[in-house]
Amino acid sequence: MRPLDVLLAVSVPVIWGTGFVLAKVALHDFPPILLMSLRFALTAFVLIWFFRPKVPLLPKIFAISLISATIQYGLTFNGLKMLDASTAGLLIQVEVPMCALLAAFLLKEKITLKMAFGMALAFIGVAIIAGEPKLDGNELAILLVLGGGFFWSLGQVMTRQLGGIGGFELITWIAVFATPQMFLASWLFEDNQIEAIQNAGPEVWIAIVYMGLIMTAVGYAIWYHLLGRFPVNKVAPFLLLLPITIMIESVMFLGEQLTWFITAGGILTIVGVAVLVTSDPNDGTG
């Protein structure tokens, strides 16, 4: 990878981590699905003028948007609303082993012993985090975040089967399809949307603009661009910076405190993910 490619790869977890922390701020005033609806509406409005739809791919993109955007973000951000951003940011790392398991099951990709060891470490780390005493009574929030991780992973496997579309173009049409899906879901499952919009402070609108333009449009476009140029095992390790970014910013800007349970579980989870994403699935010895 050239220095510019490395810089782009590092920028993705920083962009996404910052958006995660800003979303936590906005969730104090906004229902989660409504917040995501406005985020993707802004992305779609800005990008749709630049890309003509590839009609044969639209049914598959619709399915990807439903799985990896509408359902995933609905679950993840409802969980985030009830958890510290740092805790949710660590739990969401379960996406990586889930993605490998789904790829093995659906795409028949190989899992080596080293990959299995990394998965085991990651899942043990998540179990330790879930056992944190201060999270007693928050089992639903934990399950929502883990469920969101599962659907994100499923969406990535579906995306890998897509082909023939660029990063900006893909995120454009995912946003176009996800926006009405999310507004409908918000109407069905949430309330007080009008009041939330009327009473939202400037920090909420800053968060929405950042998530719509930077986190989604720019962040995902860079991610899909890199996946199109390099093997997954070259790009994925950079996402290990995501939970670190979230933890640092959560402590600095949200005043969150990391307990020993969460710290230990987080380290184990990150190590497990690192082992997994640096494994070569073609290496039979693991």
Helices and strands as residue ranges (DSSP letters): H 3-26, H 32-47, G 48-50, G 55-57, H 58-65, I 66-71, H 72-82, H 85-91, G 92-94, H 95-106, H 113-130, G 133-135, H 139-160, H 167-189, H 193-199, H 202-209, I 210-218, H 219-229, H 232-235, G 236-240, H 241-253, H 260-277
